[in-house]
Amino acid sequence: MDDQRRVAVWRNGAAVAVAPDEPVVTAFDQGLGRGDGVFESVAVLGGGTPYLPAHLDRLARSAGLLELADPGPAAWRPLVDAVLADWPADVEGVCRLFLTRGLGDGLAPTALALLAPVPEETVRQRTQGISVVTLGLGVPADFRAQAPWLLGGAKTLSYAVNMAALRHAHAAGADDVVFTCLDGSLLEGPTSTVVWAADGTLHTPPLDTGILPGTTVARLFERAEADGWPTAHSPGTVADLHAADAVWLLSGVRSAAVVHTLDGVPRGDAGLTTRVRELLAR
């Protein structure tokens, strides 16, 4: 166990720091047995979490979709503070917040915060770019928006399909995945949002496809608009990605990873990645 890892659990109305190898979840927790819970991954930069509010807002929305009691910032902020205590400012980290239904039956949910250094592979993908394959998710473009029981737009613990897709990509020699609908329209990555530049505009798929609203994309689009770079939520296809000036996968910890290979076809970025990274770094 990496001694830089930190864990804190919400107990009796307080954040309690515990050893990283100490058990904190019962085997009967519904988050473990059923994946019944939500989570967020928050970037730790300079010893702090500058983007935490956006993640707490999204966590609350996800919890609402699961009808799961969210303890709110009054619990999450002390949990984050507990794991960040004495964290070196020069070590980039990822803080994961987990909220599960706990034992259910009206009992209190389980709330945890975990902190660890950002993996070297994440840094490599951010700096060197990624190869991506497109895979079908098997749903119509507008179906999840009409089917709340599918939890479209919620960041749930049920990531088995996402992880299976990444393993499939790795077996094919790629780093990551972009999911598509039955009609071929674009969705998102297993742990990221897809963005492409075309005709002088930054594009990302619309949220009514049931994709997760990306906090990093929201920040990029707000800053791009202020910088005179138009943005749009646009239906797109794999052909649009091949024809684009540049393609990125965005996430909170990896930031903007430029796609240098798409379905085995090398592609460039028209020199736009530097601008995207500068906007995100502001």
N, C-alpha and C positions, 0 to 999 in steps of 0.2 A: 504494500500500500504506500502510495506517494505521501510523504509526510507533509506536503503542502496542501493536501486536501482537507477541507473543512466541512462540518455538518452542524446544523442547528435544527431543533425541533420545537414546535409550539406546544408547551405543556402548562396546563393550569393558568392560562392567561399570560404566559411569559415565554420569551425565546431562551432556549437552553442549548448552549454549545455542548456537543458531545464528541467523543473520539470517533474518527472516521470508520473504525471497525466495530463500533458499538451498535447492537441491534436497536432500531428505532421504530420498526413497523412490525406489527403482529402478522403471523401467517394468515390470519383471517381477514386482513384488511382487503376491502373490495377493490382497491387500486391494484393490488397484487393478483388477486384471484380472477378479476374480471376486466382489468384495465379501465376501471370506472373512476376517472379523474382527469385532471388537466395539468398543464405545466407551461413554463416559460423558461427560455435561456437568455440570460442578460449579460451583455458584455461588461467586463470590469476593466476600466482604463484609468491609469494614474491612481490606483487604489480606491476608485469610486465607481458608481453606476450612473453615469449621466443620462442614460435613456430609460431608467427604471420606470418612470411614470407611464410611458406608453405601454410597457409590458404589463404593468399592473392593470391598466385599463383593459387590455386585451384578455388578460387572465379572468377578469371579472365578467367579460362578455362570454368567454368560453364556459365559465362556471354556470352562468345563467342558462346557457343552452342545454347544459346537463342537469339543470335544477339542483345544483350543488351549492351549498352554503359557502360563500367566500368570506373569510375573516377580514378582508380588506387591508388597506395600508397600515392600520393600527397593529396588525400582526406581521405583515410582510416586511415592513421597514425595520422593526427590531430583529427579525430573522436575518435580513441582509446585513445589518450592522454586526450581528453576532459572528457571522462567518468572515466578515471583512476586517475584523479587529486585527490590527498589526499586519495586515496583508501588504507585502512590499509594493510600493508604487510603481516599480519598474517591471513588475511581472503582470503580463496581460492574463486575465482570467475569464472564466465563464461561470456565472452563478445561475444555478438551476433551481427554480421554485416549483415544488410539487404540491398539489392539492388533491387528495383522494376522498372518497366517501367514507373512509374509515371502516368501522364495523357496521355502518348502516343503521336502520331501525331508529332513525331520529337522533342517533348519538353524534358527538362532535366529529367533524372531518379531521383528516390527518394533514398537517401542513409542515413542510420541510423546506430547508434551504441547503443546497450543496454548492461548494466552491472548489474549483480546481484550475490549474494552469491550462491555457488554451493548447490543445494538442499540436505537435509539430506538423502533422499532416494538414491541419486546418490552415496554418500559416503558409505552408507550401502552396496550397491551392489558391489562397488569396494572392500570393505574390507571383506565382508562375502560371496561373490559369488552370482550366480544367477541360477534360474531354467529357462529352455528354452523349447519352443515347436517349431516344424518345421511346416511351412505352405507353400502351393504352391502359387507361384505368377502368374501362368498361362501363362508363355511365354516359348518358346524353348530356349535352352542355348545360341544359337548364333544369336537370332533374333534381339535383340536390337542393336547389333553392325552393322547390315545392315539396321536399321531403325532410321535415325538420328532424325526424328520427335518425337520419343519416349523419346528423351533426356537422353538416358542411359549414366551414368557417370557424369551427372550434378546434383548438389545439389540445387534443386529448392524448391520454397515455396509450391509446390503441395504435401503436406504430408498427405492428408486425408486418403489415403490407409494405409500408415505407421502407423498412429495413430489408425485406425480401427483394424489393426493387433495386436497392443499392447493391445487395450481394449479386444480383443478376448483372448489373452494370459492371461490377468489379470482375466478374467471371468473363465478361466480354472485353475486358481491358480498358474500361472507361471509369471515370471518377464519379459521375453523378447521372441524374435522370431528369427529364422533363416529361411529365404525364400529359396525355392527350385524351380527349373525349372520344366517344364512338364516331362522331362525325369528323374527327381529326383536328378539332380546335384545341388550342393550348389551355393547359390548366396551371400547374405549378410543379416544383420539385418536391421530393420527399421531405426535405427540410429547408426549403428555400422558395423564393418567388422569382419568376423569370421576367426579365426586362430586356427589351431590344430597342435599338436606335434605328430609325428609318425616316427618310424624308424630313430630316431636321427635327424630329420629335422623339421623345422617349415614350415607349409603349409598355403596358403590362396588361394581362388579361383582366376582364371585369370581374368584380366580386360576386355577381349574380350566377357565376358558374359554381359557386360553393367553395371557392378556394379560401385559404386563410388570409386575412388582411395583414400584409407584411408591414411591420413597424419600420424596417429599414427602407423599404420602397416609399413609404409615406414621407419619411424624412428627406430622401433623395428628391422626390417630386416637388416637395415644398421649396427646397433650396434651388432646384433647377428652374422652377417657374420664376423665382425671385432673380435668378441669374439670366433670364431671357431665353431659357431652353424650354420650349413647349412640351407638355406631357399629356398623355391620354390613356384611358382604360379602353383597350381595343381588343375585339375578338381577333385572334391570330391563328395561323397554322404553322406546321413545320416548314412549309415552303417559305413563309414570311421570315422565319428565323434564318433560313439559308440565304435569303435575299437581303437581310438586314446589314446595316453598316457594322453593327456590333451586337453581341448578345452577352448578358451577364446572368448569373444566379446570385441573388442577394439574400443574406440572412444576418441576424443580429451580431453573431460572433465572427463569422467568416467575412462579413461585409460584402464587397462586390468582387466575385470571382469571374473573370472574363472567360468565356467559352472559346477555346482555341480549336476544338474539334467537335463537330456535330454529326452524329451517326456515321463516324468514320471519315468525314470530309473536313479537311483543315479549313479554317476561316480566320480572318483578321478582325481588327477592332477599329480601323480607321483612325487610330490614335486617340480614341474617345475615353479609354479607361482612365487615363490620368485625370481628365476633367471630372469623371464620376467620383473617383476617389477623393479629389480635392473638395468636391461638394459635400461628401459624407464626413470629411474630416473637420469641417468648419464648426 
